Amino acid sequence: MIKPDYSQPIPKDLGKVHFIGIGGSGMSGIARMLLQMGYQVTGSDVRDSPNIKALEALGAKITIGHDARNLGDADTVVVTSALWETNPELLLAIESGLPVLHRSALLAHLGSQGKLIAVAGAHGKTTSTGMVVTGLSKLGADPSFVNGGVIQEYGASSGFGKGEHFVIEADESDSSFLHYDTAVALITNVDPDHLDHFGSLEAFQGEFAKFADAASHLVVISSDDPGAIAVRQRLSHDRVITFGKDATATVRLSSIDSTGPQVSARIEYQGQSELLSLSIPGEHNAINAAGAIAVLVGLGFDFSKSVEAVAGFCGTDRRFQLHGSHRGVCVYDDFAHHPTEVAAALKAARAACGSGRLITVFQPHLFSRTRIFYREFAEALALSDISIVTSIYAAREDPEPGVTADLITDAYGDQGVVKLVPEWDDVPAVAAGLAKPGDFIITMGCGDIYKMVPALLSALEE
């Protein structure tokens, strides 16, 4: 695993830029922005993906598989934390004396060119970032942005705008968000995560407090989340706006209706009140919208116009995204990979699916996260009518003895509503065999579970 090195100077001219692991959500977004800025971009990754195809369509030259020869005549190399230090392209870049930049260091450099709005939190970041971008765009601000997921309205996870604002999804997992020149810090929540890196909840919250206090202009933070409340108590910042359902919130939600496929709420700010109606489901998304609106009014935009602008948000890829249906069974996909996210996504799905049964296909992400939260995952997944759990997606981690997906399924109180299906190829037939007309199947996780959707649809058709 590669740790960010912020001591590496950023070249005045990046020249030809090579991304090792270009297909990841963070890497592909930065690569797309550089292409829009006129840079030559090359890259490599272990497998093909929609992100790679989109970059190739914009002119990037990408190779599947890692090999030292892929480096070519690159002038600057960009890496991600998920990379192993033995990667042959990385080793050659170091040997050749090329500038090797961690993606967060390059993102910090790009973001420093404008008024940086950094969105952080254990979950809700991608949606909240998309909402801020949508709001600014509809208000005529034309922001630049790098998001962790594709904003459906723009069909991209990043964009190079002409306005002064630069919006990014900030990564707290390795403390890299502390290195951004942040003007506005938006904290969606501070639910415990990445404790393998931070060591304790107190240390995790401490990093968020440092991040917020470093913001030069404004801090926007949840009024409801216990972790965010604890962080706020540590802050010395002189300008803080809160958002949420709490009676003390600066931007306050009430009368939330999340019983259907779209969520609505009453939203209030400084004596003004508006109806907020979103085209996406879930109470958590109404709260995300309140955070985005709080950012906009904190920047000086009109409250009513900000509500209208954020209401135009159409969602991001892999957030309760419908992919198709067969035999009257709808197949969705969602990025949720933390117990709180899983619970929020399934509550929203439950409201959308009405009387149909909810069948969740869950791929745990990381051995460490599974070990720490397996009981909480079982509790969250129990919001489904049936859960199918497949093998852990290791990502950057080596296997841990005794840590398997069985930990989650064994923690279920009712073994009749959960199935452990470790082999990927077996899952579609099992899910299709369980589904009846009117049911919903939702794949869930931040690994490669989304790639199972075509096979699920084919199994339903068969």
GUDRENDREN-423413 format. One record per residue (C-alpha): residue number from 1; residue in one letter; x, z, y. Coordinates in nm, 3 decimals, decimal comma. Example, Ala and Ser with C-alpha at 12.3 -4.5 7.8 and 13.67 -1.06 7.14 Angstrom:
! GUDRENDREN-423413
resi	resn	c1	c3	c2
1	A	1,230	0,780	-0,450
2	S	1,367	0,714	-0,106
This chain:
! GUDRENDREN-423413
resi	resn	c1	c3	c2
1	M	0,000	0,000	0,000
2	I	0,139	-0,107	0,339
3	K	0,131	0,148	0,620
4	P	0,091	0,026	0,980
5	D	0,415	0,009	1,179
6	Y	0,341	0,012	1,550
7	S	0,709	0,016	1,646
8	Q	0,736	-0,354	1,559
9	P	0,736	-0,545	1,892
10	I	0,466	-0,810	1,930
11	P	0,627	-1,149	2,004
12	K	0,531	-1,301	2,340
13	D	0,463	-1,622	2,150
14	L	0,329	-1,567	1,798
15	G	0,406	-1,926	1,704
16	K	0,284	-2,026	1,359
17	V	0,112	-1,723	1,204
18	H	0,095	-1,655	0,829
19	F	-0,156	-1,402	0,692
20	I	-0,080	-1,244	0,353
21	G	-0,423	-1,151	0,215
22	I	-0,611	-1,366	0,463
23	G	-0,949	-1,347	0,288
24	G	-1,027	-0,983	0,369
25	S	-1,292	-0,906	0,628
26	G	-1,047	-0,769	0,884
27	M	-0,775	-1,027	0,826
28	S	-1,008	-1,327	0,826
29	G	-1,165	-1,217	1,155
30	I	-0,829	-1,198	1,332
31	A	-0,720	-1,530	1,178
32	R	-1,038	-1,694	1,304
33	M	-0,975	-1,565	1,655
34	L	-0,619	-1,697	1,657
35	L	-0,746	-2,038	1,546
36	Q	-0,993	-2,035	1,835
37	M	-0,708	-1,945	2,069
38	G	-0,516	-2,253	1,953
39	Y	-0,262	-2,102	1,712
40	Q	-0,154	-2,263	1,386
41	V	-0,262	-2,038	1,099
42	T	-0,160	-2,034	0,734
43	G	-0,238	-1,777	0,470
44	S	-0,265	-1,675	0,107
45	D	-0,488	-1,461	-0,109
46	V	-0,541	-1,380	-0,475
47	R	-0,881	-1,552	-0,492
48	D	-1,100	-1,799	-0,308
49	S	-1,391	-1,672	-0,100
50	P	-1,645	-1,779	0,163
51	N	-1,413	-1,631	0,430
52	I	-1,131	-1,859	0,316
53	K	-1,352	-2,166	0,308
54	A	-1,469	-2,092	0,664
55	L	-1,110	-2,058	0,787
56	E	-1,008	-2,381	0,614
57	A	-1,294	-2,557	0,790
58	L	-1,142	-2,441	1,119
59	G	-0,799	-2,582	1,026
60	A	-0,618	-2,300	0,846
61	K	-0,391	-2,396	0,555
62	I	-0,449	-2,144	0,276
63	T	-0,302	-2,108	-0,073
64	I	-0,465	-1,918	-0,359
65	G	-0,205	-1,696	-0,524
66	H	0,096	-1,520	-0,376
67	D	0,431	-1,697	-0,382
68	A	0,734	-1,680	-0,152
69	R	0,704	-2,054	-0,093
70	N	0,370	-1,996	0,083
71	L	0,559	-1,852	0,381
72	G	0,671	-2,201	0,481
73	D	0,799	-2,221	0,839
74	A	0,596	-1,928	0,971
75	D	0,714	-1,757	1,290
76	T	0,505	-1,439	1,255
77	V	0,360	-1,269	0,947
78	V	0,048	-1,052	0,939
79	V	-0,021	-0,805	0,657
80	T	-0,297	-0,569	0,549
81	S	-0,283	-0,215	0,409
82	A	-0,418	-0,340	0,075
83	L	-0,092	-0,529	0,012
84	W	0,170	-0,410	-0,236
85	E	0,524	-0,371	-0,099
86	T	0,653	-0,596	-0,379
87	N	0,455	-0,898	-0,258
88	P	0,698	-1,195	-0,273
89	E	0,584	-1,338	0,061
90	L	0,633	-1,003	0,233
91	L	0,978	-0,958	0,078
92	L	1,092	-1,301	0,197
93	A	0,953	-1,240	0,546
94	I	1,151	-0,915	0,572
95	E	1,464	-1,079	0,431
96	S	1,429	-1,364	0,683
97	G	1,395	-1,123	0,975
98	L	1,051	-1,245	1,075
99	P	0,819	-1,019	1,276
100	V	0,586	-0,853	1,022
101	L	0,276	-0,716	1,195
102	H	0,010	-0,497	1,040
103	R	-0,331	-0,644	1,118
104	S	-0,432	-0,334	1,315
105	A	-0,121	-0,366	1,535
106	L	-0,203	-0,729	1,611
107	L	-0,567	-0,640	1,672
108	A	-0,460	-0,362	1,911
109	H	-0,245	-0,616	2,097
110	L	-0,527	-0,870	2,122
111	G	-0,776	-0,603	2,228
112	S	-0,548	-0,479	2,505
113	Q	-0,610	-0,805	2,689
114	G	-0,963	-0,691	2,785
115	K	-1,188	-0,387	2,825
116	L	-1,180	-0,265	2,466
117	I	-1,494	-0,126	2,303
118	A	-1,392	0,029	1,970
119	V	-1,663	0,119	1,716
120	A	-1,563	0,388	1,464
121	G	-1,738	0,595	1,200
122	A	-1,758	0,650	0,827
123	H	-2,045	0,400	0,812
124	G	-2,261	0,190	1,040
125	K	-1,957	0,035	1,209
126	T	-2,017	-0,327	1,121
127	T	-2,385	-0,326	1,216
128	S	-2,320	-0,128	1,536
129	T	-2,036	-0,362	1,634
130	G	-2,266	-0,658	1,577
131	M	-2,535	-0,496	1,791
132	V	-2,294	-0,434	2,079
133	V	-2,166	-0,794	2,058
134	T	-2,521	-0,930	2,048
135	G	-2,626	-0,711	2,340
136	L	-2,330	-0,812	2,557
137	S	-2,377	-1,180	2,470
138	K	-2,748	-1,181	2,555
139	L	-2,670	-1,000	2,881
140	G	-2,432	-1,284	2,973
141	A	-2,104	-1,094	2,926
142	D	-1,953	-1,340	2,670
143	P	-1,733	-1,088	2,482
144	S	-1,448	-1,147	2,242
145	F	-1,497	-0,962	1,913
146	V	-1,356	-0,891	1,569
147	N	-1,607	-0,740	1,327
148	G	-1,583	-0,631	0,964
149	G	-1,867	-0,863	0,864
150	V	-2,030	-1,189	0,968
151	I	-2,285	-1,149	1,248
152	Q	-2,566	-1,371	1,123
153	E	-2,670	-1,503	1,463
154	Y	-2,319	-1,636	1,529
155	G	-2,224	-1,718	1,172
156	A	-1,884	-1,554	1,225
157	S	-1,708	-1,219	1,212
158	S	-1,503	-1,288	1,524
159	G	-1,513	-1,491	1,841
160	F	-1,302	-1,560	2,149
161	G	-1,511	-1,516	2,465
162	K	-1,441	-1,567	2,834
163	G	-1,570	-1,227	2,947
164	E	-1,375	-0,906	3,010
165	H	-1,508	-0,714	2,709
166	F	-1,342	-0,707	2,367
167	V	-1,542	-0,542	2,087
168	I	-1,380	-0,437	1,760
169	E	-1,475	-0,251	1,446
170	A	-1,210	0,021	1,444
171	D	-1,057	0,132	1,114
172	E	-1,026	0,507	1,068
173	S	-0,911	0,493	0,705
174	D	-0,540	0,502	0,792
175	S	-0,567	0,642	1,150
176	S	-0,495	0,297	1,295
177	F	-0,779	0,340	1,546
178	L	-0,556	0,585	1,735
179	H	-0,334	0,297	1,843
180	Y	-0,596	0,096	2,029
181	D	-0,602	0,090	2,410
182	T	-0,968	0,193	2,399
183	A	-1,191	0,192	2,707
184	V	-1,518	0,280	2,530
185	A	-1,522	0,471	2,201
186	L	-1,845	0,451	1,999
187	I	-1,860	0,698	1,707
188	T	-2,154	0,629	1,474
189	N	-2,094	0,934	1,250
190	V	-1,811	1,136	1,099
191	D	-1,925	1,172	0,738
192	P	-1,636	1,276	0,509
193	D	-1,445	0,980	0,366
194	H	-1,085	0,875	0,303
195	L	-1,001	1,237	0,224
196	D	-0,724	1,108	-0,004
197	H	-0,548	1,003	0,317
198	F	-0,650	1,285	0,554
199	G	-0,634	1,574	0,308
200	S	-0,921	1,775	0,456
201	L	-1,247	1,739	0,647
202	E	-1,094	1,924	0,943
203	A	-0,808	1,675	0,963
204	F	-1,054	1,385	0,936
205	Q	-1,259	1,519	1,226
206	G	-0,944	1,587	1,424
207	E	-0,845	1,221	1,415
208	F	-1,185	1,122	1,553
209	A	-1,145	1,374	1,836
210	K	-0,806	1,221	1,925
211	F	-0,958	0,874	1,916
212	A	-1,246	0,972	2,145
213	D	-1,040	1,168	2,398
214	A	-0,802	0,872	2,433
215	A	-1,085	0,645	2,558
216	S	-1,019	0,566	2,925
217	H	-1,380	0,509	3,032
218	L	-1,647	0,652	2,804
219	V	-1,728	0,820	2,471
220	V	-2,058	0,739	2,297
221	I	-2,127	0,965	1,998
222	S	-2,413	1,059	1,765
223	S	-2,622	1,363	1,857
224	D	-2,750	1,404	1,500
225	D	-2,462	1,369	1,254
226	P	-2,307	1,709	1,170
227	G	-1,956	1,565	1,165
228	A	-2,005	1,397	1,501
229	I	-2,139	1,723	1,646
230	A	-1,826	1,902	1,523
231	V	-1,607	1,634	1,681
232	R	-1,793	1,652	2,010
233	Q	-1,725	2,024	2,029
234	R	-1,353	1,945	2,021
235	L	-1,364	1,687	2,302
236	S	-1,220	1,736	2,647
237	H	-1,344	1,398	2,774
238	D	-1,533	1,412	3,105
239	R	-1,779	1,130	3,026
240	V	-1,977	1,155	2,702
241	I	-2,310	0,987	2,619
242	T	-2,496	1,097	2,306
243	F	-2,756	0,904	2,109
244	G	-3,000	0,980	1,829
245	K	-3,316	1,176	1,750
246	D	-3,204	1,514	1,881
247	A	-3,396	1,639	2,186
248	T	-3,069	1,672	2,379
249	A	-2,959	1,309	2,323
250	T	-2,880	1,105	2,636
251	V	-3,032	0,798	2,469
252	R	-3,309	0,941	2,253
253	L	-3,517	0,793	1,972
254	S	-3,865	0,912	1,877
255	S	-4,166	0,787	1,682
256	I	-3,947	0,592	1,439
257	D	-4,148	0,371	1,202
258	S	-3,932	0,261	0,909
259	T	-4,211	0,214	0,655
260	G	-4,193	-0,166	0,645
261	P	-3,940	-0,451	0,641
262	Q	-3,874	-0,401	1,014
263	V	-3,804	-0,076	1,199
264	S	-3,937	0,023	1,540
265	A	-3,906	0,329	1,763
266	R	-3,961	0,464	2,111
267	I	-3,630	0,489	2,302
268	E	-3,574	0,688	2,621
269	Y	-3,296	0,712	2,881
270	Q	-3,297	0,894	3,216
271	G	-3,675	0,905	3,239
272	Q	-3,722	0,543	3,127
273	S	-3,899	0,459	2,800
274	E	-3,913	0,136	2,601
275	L	-4,036	0,020	2,260
276	L	-3,745	-0,088	2,041
277	S	-3,842	-0,335	1,767
278	L	-3,573	-0,468	1,532
279	S	-3,597	-0,751	1,281
280	I	-3,413	-0,545	1,017
281	P	-3,530	-0,242	0,816
282	G	-3,423	0,121	0,804
283	E	-3,420	0,427	1,027
284	H	-3,040	0,417	1,021
285	N	-3,052	0,081	1,197
286	A	-3,271	0,219	1,473
287	I	-3,005	0,487	1,522
288	N	-2,730	0,223	1,521
289	A	-2,925	0,033	1,787
290	A	-2,951	0,346	2,002
291	G	-2,572	0,377	1,990
292	A	-2,527	0,015	2,096
293	I	-2,775	0,057	2,382
294	A	-2,590	0,373	2,490
295	V	-2,269	0,168	2,515
296	L	-2,441	-0,094	2,729
297	V	-2,598	0,150	2,975
298	G	-2,267	0,338	2,986
299	L	-2,105	0,013	3,100
300	G	-2,364	-0,016	3,377
301	F	-2,616	-0,260	3,227
302	D	-2,988	-0,214	3,291
303	F	-3,160	0,000	3,027
304	S	-3,468	-0,217	2,970
305	K	-3,261	-0,535	2,950
306	S	-3,017	-0,363	2,713
307	V	-3,301	-0,265	2,478
308	E	-3,431	-0,622	2,480
309	A	-3,082	-0,764	2,420
310	V	-3,000	-0,538	2,123
311	A	-3,344	-0,608	1,974
312	G	-3,227	-0,968	1,935
313	F	-2,974	-0,864	1,670
314	C	-3,049	-1,047	1,343
315	G	-2,823	-0,856	1,105
316	T	-2,483	-0,900	0,943
317	D	-2,390	-1,049	0,607
318	R	-2,395	-0,810	0,313
319	R	-2,632	-0,567	0,484
320	F	-2,957	-0,587	0,284
321	Q	-2,916	-0,966	0,272
322	L	-3,167	-1,172	0,076
323	H	-3,008	-1,442	-0,143
324	G	-3,305	-1,580	-0,334
325	S	-3,571	-1,512	-0,593
326	H	-3,680	-1,625	-0,939
327	R	-3,978	-1,518	-1,149
328	G	-4,106	-1,323	-0,849
329	V	-3,791	-1,106	-0,841
330	C	-3,599	-1,096	-0,510
331	V	-3,220	-1,053	-0,518
332	Y	-3,047	-0,878	-0,228
333	D	-2,689	-0,772	-0,162
334	D	-2,554	-0,478	0,040
335	F	-2,209	-0,353	0,138
336	A	-2,288	0,020	0,101
337	H	-2,007	0,207	-0,075
338	H	-2,028	0,569	0,048
339	P	-2,307	0,801	-0,078
340	T	-2,465	0,833	0,268
341	E	-2,461	0,455	0,312
342	V	-2,606	0,403	-0,034
343	A	-2,891	0,645	0,038
344	A	-2,968	0,484	0,376
345	A	-2,963	0,133	0,232
346	L	-3,189	0,228	-0,059
347	K	-3,437	0,403	0,170
348	A	-3,458	0,086	0,378
349	A	-3,490	-0,125	0,064
350	R	-3,765	0,103	-0,067
351	A	-3,965	0,047	0,253
352	A	-3,918	-0,330	0,226
353	C	-4,007	-0,370	-0,142
354	G	-4,347	-0,198	-0,123
355	S	-4,495	-0,148	-0,467
356	G	-4,217	-0,334	-0,649
357	R	-3,949	-0,151	-0,844
358	L	-3,598	-0,122	-0,701
359	I	-3,314	-0,207	-0,943
360	T	-2,969	-0,132	-0,803
361	V	-2,650	-0,282	-0,947
362	F	-2,373	-0,059	-0,815
363	Q	-1,998	-0,121	-0,825
364	P	-1,802	0,195	-0,733
365	H	-1,515	0,132	-0,492
366	L	-1,183	0,318	-0,535
367	F	-1,093	0,574	-0,800
368	S	-1,035	0,843	-0,538
369	R	-1,376	0,795	-0,376
370	T	-1,547	0,800	-0,717
371	R	-1,366	1,120	-0,815
372	I	-1,459	1,296	-0,490
373	F	-1,820	1,178	-0,459
374	Y	-1,950	1,097	-0,809
375	R	-2,225	1,362	-0,790
376	E	-2,335	1,241	-0,447
377	F	-2,339	0,880	-0,572
378	A	-2,566	0,980	-0,861
379	E	-2,802	1,158	-0,622
380	A	-2,814	0,862	-0,381
381	L	-2,858	0,598	-0,652
382	A	-3,147	0,799	-0,797
383	L	-3,352	0,664	-0,503
384	S	-3,370	0,346	-0,713
385	D	-3,617	0,309	-0,997
386	I	-3,335	0,189	-1,219
387	S	-2,958	0,195	-1,158
388	I	-2,700	-0,019	-1,335
389	V	-2,343	0,101	-1,277
390	T	-2,047	-0,121	-1,358
391	S	-1,672	-0,058	-1,359
392	I	-1,478	0,075	-1,058
393	Y	-1,330	-0,180	-0,817
394	A	-0,974	-0,053	-0,778
395	A	-0,880	-0,238	-0,458
396	R	-0,552	-0,086	-0,340
397	E	-0,542	0,200	-0,595
398	D	-0,395	0,249	-0,940
399	P	-0,629	0,389	-1,209
400	E	-0,662	0,767	-1,233
401	P	-0,681	0,930	-1,579
402	G	-1,036	1,036	-1,656
403	V	-1,187	0,865	-1,351
404	T	-1,434	0,597	-1,460
405	A	-1,785	0,488	-1,370
406	D	-1,908	0,725	-1,643
407	L	-1,865	1,012	-1,398
408	I	-2,155	0,874	-1,193
409	T	-2,387	0,789	-1,480
410	D	-2,321	1,119	-1,660
411	A	-2,419	1,307	-1,342
412	Y	-2,774	1,169	-1,359
413	G	-3,043	1,420	-1,444
414	D	-3,263	1,151	-1,599
415	Q	-3,054	0,934	-1,827
416	G	-3,352	0,708	-1,885
417	V	-3,320	0,545	-1,541
418	V	-2,948	0,469	-1,538
419	K	-2,738	0,230	-1,746
420	L	-2,360	0,205	-1,764
421	V	-2,259	-0,160	-1,811
422	P	-1,879	-0,171	-1,775
423	E	-1,836	-0,541	-1,854
424	W	-1,908	-0,763	-1,554
425	D	-2,036	-1,056	-1,761
426	D	-2,298	-0,838	-1,931
427	V	-2,461	-0,709	-1,612
428	P	-2,674	-1,012	-1,506
429	A	-2,856	-1,037	-1,840
430	V	-2,920	-0,661	-1,847
431	A	-3,060	-0,661	-1,492
432	A	-3,272	-0,974	-1,550
433	G	-3,407	-0,828	-1,874
434	L	-3,526	-0,517	-1,692
435	A	-3,683	-0,696	-1,394
436	K	-4,053	-0,777	-1,366
437	P	-4,237	-0,991	-1,107
438	G	-4,250	-0,806	-0,777
439	D	-3,926	-0,615	-0,840
440	F	-3,617	-0,614	-0,618
441	I	-3,260	-0,633	-0,751
442	I	-2,991	-0,526	-0,505
443	T	-2,617	-0,553	-0,571
444	M	-2,423	-0,284	-0,386
445	G	-2,060	-0,205	-0,311
446	C	-1,771	-0,322	-0,091
447	G	-1,568	-0,481	-0,369
448	D	-1,651	-0,821	-0,519
449	I	-1,997	-0,734	-0,654
450	Y	-2,153	-0,989	-0,415
451	K	-2,005	-1,260	-0,636
452	M	-2,248	-1,158	-0,909
453	V	-2,553	-1,275	-0,712
454	P	-2,551	-1,639	-0,840
455	A	-2,525	-1,517	-1,199
456	L	-2,816	-1,277	-1,142
457	L	-3,032	-1,556	-1,004
458	S	-2,938	-1,781	-1,298
459	A	-3,017	-1,504	-1,547
460	L	-3,358	-1,452	-1,388
461	E	-3,429	-1,827	-1,403
462	E	-3,332	-1,841	-1,770
